[in-house]
Amino acid sequence: MSWTQHDSEWRCPLGVEESAFLAIAASGMSPNKENLFVMAAVRIKVSSPSNDVHLEQRLRSIWANLRLCHPGIATALRDGEKCYQPTTTGDGLKAWVASSFYVETVAASVDDLFSQHLKFPHLKNSASCHWLPASSELAIGTSHWRCDGRGLFMLLHEFLTLLARPHIGATIRDLGSETANLVPSFDAIMRVPHSVLPENSRRADAILSDCMKGGSSIGLPVASGKVPGNTVRLETSIPNIASTLRAACRARGIRLSAALHASIIATTARYCQADAADEPKYRSIAVFDLRKHCPKPFDGPLHAAALRATALPIAVDATDNWNYLAKHLHSVYRETFEPGKKDMMFVRIPLIERMASLLATPTTEPWLSNLGVLDDYVSMKYGDVNVENVWLGVQAVTPQLVVHTWSWNGRLHISACYNESFYEAAFVKQWLEEVKTNLLKNLGV
């Protein structure tokens, strides 16, 4: 699945993960909301003095530059394919910037913007960039089929790198030739055959069957029968502890993702009603980053504007002790998609195809996506630009509570996005603190 030219337009079929995220988005779609719309942000401080107008002009120029370097941010959907219309004139590029770059003067912070002020009818045909002068926050948002969290932070890294330079890289001379920067599909890069072997289909069926035995998953108690409201993001964090937590995990032979997920399950099980299930199983997904399996240069920033995430189903007895949960989840998270080692690179295609409808069915068990060490993607300083904080969230239009975890500057962040119609803020705050306490207790930190 590669890009092909059709008259003035370039098209590429959706990959299996992109199609799955599109189905999940559709499960909560409304005129003013999009399920799992993803946004990443940084709070910055520019040391050198600059008036607001000059800074805003520079930010707009950098956003235009990113369009030429990463045209994937301007892809749209048409007839089940990704479509890209090259920019051929300066006026065309300016029009795109005018429609996708926003100076947010009403929102007090990126959390406020994310919860109250996003204009979704205007955000569906392209990624968008948002500058909040009041809080000095810069954000990039997009439909999740277009890009994942790590990719957004790669884009922010490039944005900040350009902001620190006196001159911007790409110029008006690059107009029309940016199609050379369109990102090939993951399967095209990895040379995954279009046809699925029967044995891979059978393996996908077996994996899914094992995880789906016994019915539905435990979940958090939610208010039912309500119309979705705004998404709210809440976070708890622990300073100066990320390396200590990883050392504790290494001593136990588990990954931090497994430890975090075990604490999420153990905490959620405390809220599960006793008669909710004969066998209280937690059924969900484990999320994997596929970029590390790509050959160079496809593993790095050149391919920031792309979705490079996949998932495997998981099912565990929610009443098992924490150590058993963590060990079992570690066995899932250590699964490799590297070609030549196992066949999961090829099994994932029929597996995700079968999982798509399940993922698009709203449930109430918390999802986890661990972004890892964000210091690998966003630095603390870019010339005279200091980065004070990093942030990520997704829109939650269904009762699903979505948890993202990451470390940056030594601090572990545990963030939850939820819909205010289904949860009270006090409950989510309490749940997050209990997850944190459970994690520290079981890792002996």
C-alpha positions in Angstrom: 0.0 0.0 0.0 1.9 3.0 -1.3 0.9 6.5 -2.5 -0.2 6.7 -6.1 -1.0 9.8 -8.1 -4.5 10.4 -9.5 -4.6 13.6 -11.6 -3.5 16.3 -9.1 -4.3 14.2 -6.0 -2.3 11.5 -4.2 -4.0 8.5 -2.6 -3.0 5.6 -0.3 -5.3 2.9 1.1 -5.7 2.8 4.9 -3.6 0.3 6.8 -5.3 -2.1 9.2 -4.5 0.0 12.3 -5.6 3.2 10.6 -8.9 1.5 9.7 -9.3 0.3 13.3 -8.8 3.8 14.7 -11.3 5.2 12.2 -13.8 2.6 13.4 -13.2 3.6 17.0 -13.6 7.3 16.1 -16.9 6.5 14.4 -18.2 4.8 17.6 -18.3 8.2 19.3 -18.7 10.5 16.3 -20.9 13.6 16.6 -20.9 17.0 14.9 -18.8 18.5 17.7 -16.8 15.5 19.0 -14.5 12.7 17.7 -13.6 9.7 19.8 -9.8 9.4 20.4 -8.9 12.6 18.7 -5.4 13.0 20.0 -3.5 16.1 21.1 0.0 16.6 22.3 1.3 19.8 23.8 4.3 21.5 25.4 4.5 24.5 27.7 7.4 26.7 26.7 9.2 29.8 27.8 11.2 31.9 25.3 14.2 33.6 26.9 14.8 36.2 24.2 12.2 39.0 24.2 9.7 39.0 21.3 6.4 40.7 20.8 3.3 38.6 20.5 2.6 39.4 16.9 6.2 38.5 15.8 6.0 35.2 17.7 2.7 34.3 16.2 3.9 35.0 12.7 6.9 32.8 13.3 4.8 30.0 14.7 2.6 30.2 11.6 5.6 30.0 9.3 6.9 27.0 11.2 3.6 25.3 10.9 3.6 25.9 7.1 7.1 24.5 7.0 5.9 21.3 8.8 3.2 20.9 6.1 6.0 20.8 3.5 8.3 18.5 5.4 5.4 16.3 6.7 2.5 16.5 4.2 0.8 13.6 6.1 -0.5 16.2 8.6 -2.7 17.5 5.8 -4.1 14.2 4.5 -7.9 13.8 4.4 -10.2 10.8 4.0 -12.0 10.1 0.8 -13.7 6.8 -0.2 -11.8 4.8 2.4 -8.4 6.1 1.3 -6.0 8.7 2.6 -5.8 11.6 0.1 -3.4 14.4 -0.3 -3.7 17.5 -2.4 -0.3 19.1 -3.0 0.2 22.8 -2.4 1.2 24.6 -5.6 0.9 28.3 -4.7 1.9 30.4 -1.8 -1.7 31.5 -1.4 -2.8 27.9 -1.2 -0.3 27.3 1.6 -1.4 30.4 3.4 -5.1 29.3 3.1 -4.2 25.9 4.7 -2.4 27.6 7.6 -5.3 30.0 8.1 -7.6 27.0 8.4 -5.4 24.8 10.6 -3.4 27.2 12.9 -5.3 28.7 15.8 -4.3 31.4 18.3 -6.5 30.4 21.2 -7.3 33.6 23.2 -10.4 32.2 25.0 -8.9 29.1 26.6 -6.9 29.6 29.7 -4.8 26.4 29.2 -4.4 23.5 26.9 -6.6 21.4 29.2 -9.3 24.1 29.0 -8.9 24.1 25.2 -9.1 20.4 25.0 -12.1 20.1 27.2 -14.2 23.1 26.2 -13.1 24.9 23.0 -12.1 22.5 20.2 -14.0 23.2 17.0 -14.3 19.7 15.6 -16.1 20.4 12.3 -13.0 22.4 11.3 -10.4 19.8 12.6 -11.3 16.7 10.7 -9.7 17.3 7.3 -6.2 18.1 8.6 -4.0 18.1 11.7 -4.2 21.4 13.6 -1.8 23.6 15.5 -2.8 25.7 18.5 -0.9 28.5 20.3 -2.2 29.6 23.7 -0.6 32.9 24.6 -2.1 33.0 28.1 -0.3 29.8 29.2 2.5 29.7 26.6 1.4 26.3 25.4 1.8 24.9 21.9 -0.3 21.9 20.8 -0.8 19.7 17.8 -4.0 17.7 17.4 -5.3 15.2 14.9 -7.6 12.4 14.2 -5.9 9.3 15.6 -5.8 7.4 12.3 -3.4 10.1 11.0 -0.8 10.0 13.7 0.0 8.5 17.1 1.2 10.1 20.3 4.9 9.5 19.8 4.6 10.9 16.3 3.0 14.1 17.6 5.9 14.5 20.0 8.3 14.1 17.2 6.5 16.8 15.3 6.6 19.1 18.3 10.4 18.4 18.6 10.9 19.5 15.0 8.6 22.5 15.6 10.7 23.6 18.6 14.0 22.9 16.8 12.9 25.3 14.0 11.6 27.8 16.6 15.2 27.9 18.0 16.7 28.6 14.6 17.0 32.1 13.1 15.9 30.7 9.7 13.4 28.1 8.8 14.4 25.1 6.6 11.8 24.6 3.9 10.8 27.5 1.6 8.2 28.5 -0.9 10.4 26.8 -3.5 9.4 23.4 -2.0 5.7 23.9 -3.0 4.4 21.0 -5.0 7.4 18.8 -4.4 6.5 17.9 -0.9 4.7 14.8 -2.1 8.2 13.1 -2.0 7.8 13.3 1.8 4.5 11.4 1.9 5.0 8.5 4.4 4.6 5.0 2.9 2.3 2.7 4.7 3.8 0.6 7.5 3.2 -2.6 5.6 4.8 -1.2 2.4 7.9 -0.3 4.4 8.0 -3.8 6.1 7.1 -5.6 2.8 4.2 -7.3 4.3 2.3 -9.3 1.6 -1.2 -8.1 0.7 -2.6 -11.6 1.0 -3.0 -13.2 4.4 -1.7 -16.8 4.8 -4.3 -19.3 6.2 -2.1 -20.2 9.1 -1.9 -16.5 10.1 -5.6 -16.2 10.0 -5.9 -19.3 12.2 -3.4 -17.9 14.6 -5.3 -14.7 14.9 -8.6 -16.6 15.5 -6.9 -18.6 18.3 -5.5 -15.6 20.0 -8.8 -13.7 20.0 -10.8 -16.8 21.0 -8.6 -17.4 24.1 -9.0 -13.8 25.2 -12.7 -13.6 24.6 -13.8 -16.7 26.4 -16.2 -16.1 29.3 -17.9 -12.9 28.3 -17.4 -9.2 29.0 -14.8 -7.4 31.0 -15.0 -5.9 34.4 -15.1 -2.1 34.3 -15.6 1.1 36.3 -19.1 2.1 37.5 -20.5 4.8 35.2 -23.6 6.9 35.0 -25.8 5.4 32.2 -28.2 6.8 29.7 -26.5 10.1 29.4 -25.6 12.1 26.3 -21.8 12.5 26.0 -20.5 15.8 27.4 -17.0 17.3 27.4 -13.8 15.3 27.7 -11.8 16.0 30.9 -8.2 15.2 31.5 -6.9 14.6 35.0 -3.3 13.7 36.0 -1.3 12.5 38.9 2.5 12.5 38.9 5.5 11.6 40.9 8.7 13.6 40.7 12.3 12.2 40.5 11.2 8.6 40.4 11.1 7.3 36.9 14.6 5.7 37.0 13.8 4.2 40.5 10.6 2.6 39.1 12.4 1.1 36.2 15.1 -0.3 38.4 12.4 -1.9 40.6 10.8 -3.4 37.6 14.1 -4.8 36.3 14.7 -6.4 39.7 11.4 -8.2 39.4 11.9 -9.2 35.7 9.0 -7.1 34.4 8.4 -4.1 32.3 7.1 -0.8 33.7 4.1 -1.1 31.2 3.2 -4.4 32.9 3.5 -3.0 36.4 1.4 0.0 35.5 -1.3 -2.1 33.8 -1.3 -4.5 36.8 -2.0 -1.6 39.1 -4.8 -0.3 36.8 -6.4 -3.7 36.9 -6.1 -4.2 40.6 -7.5 -0.8 41.3 -10.4 -1.2 38.9 -11.3 -4.6 40.4 -12.0 -2.9 43.7 -14.8 -1.1 42.1 -16.3 -4.1 40.3 -19.6 -5.3 41.8 -19.4 -8.8 43.2 -22.3 -10.0 41.0 -20.9 -8.4 37.8 -19.4 -11.6 36.6 -18.9 -15.2 37.7 -15.2 -14.9 36.8 -14.2 -11.3 37.0 -12.0 -11.0 33.9 -10.3 -7.9 32.7 -10.3 -7.9 28.9 -8.6 -5.1 27.1 -5.7 -4.4 24.8 -1.9 -4.0 25.2 -0.6 -1.2 22.9 2.7 -1.5 21.0 4.9 0.9 19.2 5.9 -0.4 15.7 8.4 2.3 14.9 11.3 0.5 16.5 10.8 -2.4 14.0 11.1 -0.2 11.0 14.5 -0.1 9.1 16.3 3.2 9.0 15.4 5.9 8.1 11.7 4.9 8.6 12.2 4.5 12.4 12.8 8.2 13.1 11.4 11.7 12.7 11.1 11.6 8.9 8.1 9.4 9.5 6.6 11.3 12.5 3.3 12.1 10.7 2.1 8.5 10.7 0.3 5.9 12.8 2.8 3.3 14.0 0.9 1.6 16.8 -0.8 -1.7 17.1 -2.4 -3.8 19.8 -2.8 -7.3 21.2 -5.8 -8.5 23.2 -5.3 -9.4 26.8 -7.5 -11.2 29.3 -6.6 -11.9 33.0 -8.4 -12.8 36.2 -8.8 -9.5 37.8 -8.7 -11.0 41.3 -5.2 -12.5 40.9 -2.5 -11.0 43.1 -0.5 -8.1 41.7 2.7 -10.1 41.1 0.9 -12.7 39.0 -0.9 -10.0 37.0 2.4 -8.2 36.4 4.2 -11.4 35.3 1.4 -12.3 32.9 1.2 -8.8 31.4 5.0 -8.8 31.0 4.7 -11.9 28.9 2.3 -10.0 26.6 4.3 -6.8 26.5 7.5 -8.6 25.6 5.9 -9.9 22.5 7.9 -8.9 19.4 6.7 -7.9 16.0 10.2 -8.1 14.6 10.3 -10.0 11.3 12.4 -13.1 11.4 11.9 -13.7 15.1 8.2 -14.5 15.1 5.2 -14.2 12.8 3.3 -11.5 14.7 4.1 -8.9 12.1 1.9 -10.9 9.7 -0.6 -12.2 12.3 -1.4 -8.7 13.4 -3.3 -7.9 10.2 -6.1 -10.5 10.5 -6.0 -10.0 14.3 -6.6 -6.2 14.1 -9.2 -6.7 11.4 -11.1 -9.1 13.8 -10.6 -6.8 16.8 -11.8 -3.6 15.1 -15.5 -4.1 15.8 -14.7 -5.1 19.4 -12.6 -2.0 19.9 -15.3 0.2 18.5 -17.9 -1.2 21.0 -17.9 1.1 24.0 -16.9 -0.6 27.3 -15.9 0.6 30.7 -12.6 -1.1 31.4 -9.7 1.5 31.4 -7.3 1.4 28.5 -3.6 2.0 29.0 -1.1 3.4 26.5 2.4 3.9 28.0 4.4 6.4 25.9 7.6 5.6 27.7 10.5 8.0 28.1 9.4 11.3 26.4 12.8 12.7 27.0 13.7 10.6 23.9 11.3 12.8 21.9 11.1 16.2 23.5 14.2 18.0 25.0 14.1 20.5 27.9 15.8 23.2 25.9 16.0 24.3 22.3 18.3 27.3 22.1 16.5 30.1 23.9 13.3 28.1 24.2 12.8 26.2 27.4 10.3 23.4 27.7 8.5 23.4 31.1 6.0 20.6 30.6 4.7 18.0 28.1 1.1 16.8 27.8 -1.0 14.3 25.9 -4.7 13.5 25.8 -7.4 11.9 23.7 -11.1 12.9 23.4 -13.3 10.4 25.2 -16.8 10.4 23.8 -17.8 6.9 25.2 -17.7 5.6 28.8 -14.1 4.3 28.1 -11.6 5.9 30.4 -8.2 6.2 28.6 -5.0 6.2 30.6 -1.7 7.5 29.2 1.5 7.2 31.1 4.9 8.7 30.4 8.0 9.9 32.1 9.8 13.2 31.4 12.5 15.0 33.3 12.5 12.2 35.8 8.8 12.6 36.7 6.2 9.8 36.1 2.9 11.0 34.7 -0.3 9.0 35.0 -3.1 10.8 33.0 -6.7 9.8 32.5 -9.1 11.2 29.8 -12.8 10.6 30.4 -16.2 12.0 29.5 -17.8 14.2 32.2 -21.2 12.6 31.5 -20.0 9.2 32.7 -17.7 10.0 35.6 -17.3 12.6 38.4 -14.0 14.3 38.7 -13.7 13.3 42.3 -14.0 9.7 41.4 -11.4 9.8 38.7 -9.0 11.7 40.9 -9.4 9.1 43.7 -9.0 6.2 41.2 -5.8 7.8 39.8 -4.3 8.2 43.3 -5.2 4.6 44.1 -3.4 3.4 41.0 -0.3 5.4 41.9 -0.4 4.1 45.5 -0.9 0.6 44.3 2.1 0.9 41.9 4.5 2.3 44.5 3.4 -0.3 47.1 3.9 -3.3 44.9 7.2 -2.1 43.5 8.4 -1.4 47.0 9.2 2.2 46.3 
